[in-house]
Amino acid sequence: MDGQRLLDAVEVARAALVEDGHEPGAHRQAIAEGAWAAAHYFDADLTGYRGWQWCVVVAGAPGTDVVTVSEVVLLPGEGSLLTPEWVPWSERVAPGDLTAGDMLAADSNDPRLVPNHVDTTSALLRETVVPEVADDYPARGVEASAPDPEDLAEVAGVLGLGRRRLLSREGRDAAAQRWYDGEHGPGAEMAVASPFPCCTCGFYIPLSGALRVAFGACANEYSADGRVVSAEYGCGAHSDVVAPSGEGSPAYDAFDDGVLEIVAVGAGAGAAGADGEPNARA
């Protein structure tokens, strides 16, 4: 059998589709798939599969003229309607997608987080005993006492004790860049129009730690209340803004309505008088 016989086996391929219960459309092309196989393509008029094609692979063997069908498959053609490329859910989640009741776990290798030190808070809060002092050591004035729990809690909070993971340097830098470039950064329209920066405002509460110099929280209910703002951000509700004095400057002088004379106008208002002129009152 030669390859041309396989390329000419259009009706064999069509019959295979019909036998499977399909209704193939026009034959589009036949492509040789090696010395003993060929693929025939037909239009597929199926709802929801615009531009797809039926593909029937036929095959032959040396020493025989019998054409057999290897497989029947539906394949996308040029301009066909396809599903979007799969994107893992972890890459599809965008800021603002999280709603009440949702759980969004950070990866174990999230670069924004680093492991914390061992939590020793419970041990620190236990009663502390002064270490034994050698017999020849002057222990006068040494008193055994337990540390103040409030002092220990403050130190533990600063060190981050009690949390399994802490913000990494990469996570901190990424957050700082987002805030700086965001709607409460120095490049925002509000900040550009303001003559005063937030760092000089009485409503500005600086953050702690490494971000203290660059960012803080706004405590002005009429501005960015409760949001992180750049120290270089600004708005018209700055604590040093001076209210305008006086009662204002009208654009025009006040109009005296006393110069008008109110006249009752009858049904014949505007009619011509005896001299042919319209009736009027000055």
C-alpha positions in Angstrom: 0.0 0.0 0.0 1.3 3.5 -0.8 0.7 6.6 1.2 -1.5 8.2 -1.5 -4.2 5.5 -0.9 -4.3 6.6 2.8 -4.6 10.3 1.8 -7.5 9.4 -0.5 -9.4 7.4 2.1 -11.8 10.4 2.8 -14.9 8.3 2.8 -13.4 5.7 5.1 -12.7 8.4 7.6 -16.1 10.0 7.2 -17.8 6.7 7.7 -16.0 6.2 11.0 -17.4 9.5 12.3 -20.9 8.6 11.2 -20.6 5.2 12.8 -19.7 6.9 16.1 -22.9 9.0 15.8 -21.3 12.3 14.6 -22.3 14.5 11.7 -19.0 15.6 10.1 -18.9 18.7 7.9 -16.8 19.4 4.9 -13.4 17.6 4.5 -10.7 20.2 5.0 -7.4 18.4 4.5 -5.4 15.1 4.8 -1.9 15.0 6.2 0.5 12.1 6.0 1.6 11.0 9.5 4.5 8.8 8.4 4.7 6.0 5.8 1.7 4.1 7.0 -0.8 6.6 8.5 -2.7 9.7 7.5 -4.9 12.2 9.4 -8.2 13.5 7.8 -9.8 16.7 9.1 -13.5 17.5 8.9 -15.5 20.5 10.1 -17.3 19.9 13.4 -20.6 21.7 13.6 -21.1 21.3 17.4 -22.7 23.8 19.8 -20.0 25.5 22.0 -17.1 24.2 19.8 -16.7 27.0 17.3 -13.7 26.4 15.0 -13.1 22.8 16.2 -12.4 19.9 13.8 -12.9 16.2 13.7 -9.6 14.3 13.1 -9.7 10.7 11.9 -6.4 8.8 11.7 -6.3 6.0 9.2 -3.6 3.4 8.8 -2.4 0.7 6.5 0.2 -2.1 6.5 2.7 -3.5 4.0 1.3 -6.2 1.7 -2.3 -5.2 2.0 -4.7 -2.6 0.6 -7.0 -2.6 3.7 -7.4 0.8 5.3 -8.1 0.8 9.0 -9.2 3.5 11.5 -6.8 4.1 14.3 -8.6 6.9 16.3 -11.2 9.6 16.1 -10.7 12.8 18.1 -12.1 16.3 18.3 -9.3 18.9 18.0 -9.3 22.7 18.1 -8.6 24.5 14.8 -7.4 28.0 13.9 -9.5 30.6 15.7 -11.4 28.0 17.7 -13.0 28.8 21.1 -10.7 27.6 23.9 -10.8 27.7 27.6 -8.4 30.2 29.2 -5.0 28.9 30.2 -5.2 27.3 33.7 -3.9 29.5 36.5 -3.5 28.0 40.0 -5.8 29.5 42.6 -2.8 30.8 44.5 -1.9 33.0 41.5 -5.4 34.0 40.7 -6.2 35.6 44.1 -5.9 39.4 44.0 -6.0 42.1 46.6 -9.6 42.7 47.7 -10.8 39.1 47.0 -10.8 38.1 50.6 -14.3 38.3 52.2 -15.8 37.4 55.6 -15.4 33.7 56.3 -12.7 33.1 53.7 -9.4 31.4 54.7 -6.2 32.3 52.8 -3.2 30.4 54.1 0.3 31.7 53.5 2.7 29.1 51.9 5.2 27.5 54.2 7.9 29.0 52.0 6.3 32.4 51.7 9.2 34.8 51.2 7.3 37.5 53.1 7.6 35.5 56.3 10.4 34.1 58.4 10.3 31.6 61.3 10.2 33.3 64.7 12.4 32.6 67.7 11.2 30.0 70.2 8.3 31.3 72.3 9.7 31.5 75.9 6.9 33.8 77.2 5.5 31.2 79.5 8.9 30.5 81.0 9.6 34.2 81.4 6.4 34.7 83.3 7.2 32.0 85.8 8.7 33.0 89.1 12.3 33.7 88.6 14.8 32.5 91.2 18.1 34.3 91.6 21.0 31.9 90.7 23.1 30.5 93.5 25.9 32.7 94.6 29.3 31.3 95.6 30.1 31.3 99.3 33.0 33.7 98.8 30.9 36.1 96.7 29.4 39.1 98.5 25.7 38.4 98.1 24.7 41.4 100.2 21.9 43.4 98.6 20.9 40.6 96.2 17.1 40.0 96.5 15.1 37.2 94.9 12.1 38.5 93.1 9.8 37.7 90.2 9.8 39.9 87.1 6.8 42.1 86.5 4.5 40.3 84.1 3.6 43.6 82.4 7.2 44.4 81.7 7.8 40.9 80.3 4.7 41.2 78.1 6.0 44.4 76.7 9.4 42.9 75.9 7.8 39.9 74.4 5.6 42.1 72.2 8.6 44.0 70.9 10.5 40.8 70.1 7.5 39.2 68.5 7.3 36.3 71.0 4.2 34.2 70.7 4.0 34.4 66.9 5.3 31.4 64.8 6.4 33.6 61.9 7.3 37.2 61.5 7.5 39.6 58.6 10.7 39.1 56.6 12.8 41.9 55.2 11.5 41.1 51.7 7.9 41.3 53.0 8.5 44.6 54.7 10.2 46.1 51.7 7.4 44.9 49.4 4.7 46.4 51.7 6.6 49.7 52.0 6.8 50.0 48.2 3.1 49.3 47.8 2.2 51.9 50.3 4.6 54.4 48.8 3.2 53.9 45.3 -0.4 53.7 46.5 -3.2 56.1 47.0 -1.7 57.4 50.2 1.9 57.9 48.9 3.6 61.2 48.0 2.7 60.8 44.3 -1.1 60.8 45.0 -3.2 63.7 43.6 -4.2 64.6 47.1 -0.6 64.8 48.3 0.6 66.8 45.3 -2.1 69.4 46.0 -1.3 69.7 49.7 1.2 72.2 51.1 1.8 70.2 54.3 3.2 66.6 54.6 1.8 64.1 57.0 5.0 63.9 59.1 4.3 67.4 60.5 0.6 66.7 61.2 -0.8 66.2 64.7 -3.1 63.5 63.5 -0.1 61.4 62.2 0.8 58.3 64.3 4.2 56.9 63.2 4.6 53.2 62.9 7.1 51.4 65.1 10.3 49.6 64.0 12.1 50.1 60.7 9.2 51.7 59.0 8.7 54.5 61.6 10.6 57.1 59.6 8.6 56.6 56.4 5.1 55.6 57.4 2.4 56.1 60.0 -1.4 55.9 60.5 -3.8 58.7 60.0 -6.1 59.5 63.0 -8.1 62.2 61.3 -11.7 61.0 60.7 -12.1 63.5 57.8 -9.1 62.2 55.9 -7.4 58.8 55.6 -8.6 57.7 59.0 -7.1 54.4 60.2 -5.0 53.9 57.0 -1.3 53.7 56.6 0.0 56.8 54.9 3.5 57.9 53.8 5.2 60.5 55.8 5.4 62.5 52.6 1.7 62.2 52.0 -0.5 65.2 52.7 -4.1 66.5 52.6 -6.2 69.5 53.2 -7.1 68.4 56.7 -3.6 68.9 58.1 -3.6 70.0 61.7 -1.8 73.2 60.8 -4.2 74.4 58.2 -5.5 77.8 59.1 -9.2 78.5 58.7 -10.1 81.5 56.5 -10.8 84.7 58.5 -13.7 87.1 58.0 -17.1 86.4 56.4 -15.8 85.8 53.0 -15.4 87.9 49.8 -18.4 87.8 47.5 -17.6 87.8 43.8 -20.1 90.6 43.2 -21.6 93.5 45.3 -24.8 92.7 47.1 -27.9 93.5 45.0 -30.4 95.9 46.5 -33.8 94.6 45.7 -35.4 97.8 47.1 -34.9 99.5 43.7 -37.5 97.3 42.2 -41.2 98.2 42.1 -43.5 95.3 42.3 -46.5 95.8 39.9 -49.5 93.5 39.5 -49.7 92.5 35.9 -53.2 92.0 34.5 -54.5 90.0 31.5 -53.9 92.9 29.1 -50.3 93.4 30.2 -48.2 94.5 27.3 -51.1 95.7 25.2 -50.6 99.0 23.3 -52.0 102.2 24.8 -53.8 105.0 23.0 -50.6 106.4 21.6 -49.7 103.0 20.2 -46.9 102.4 22.8 -47.0 99.4 25.1 -48.1 100.1 28.7 -45.2 100.0 31.1 -44.3 101.2 34.6 -40.8 102.3 35.4 
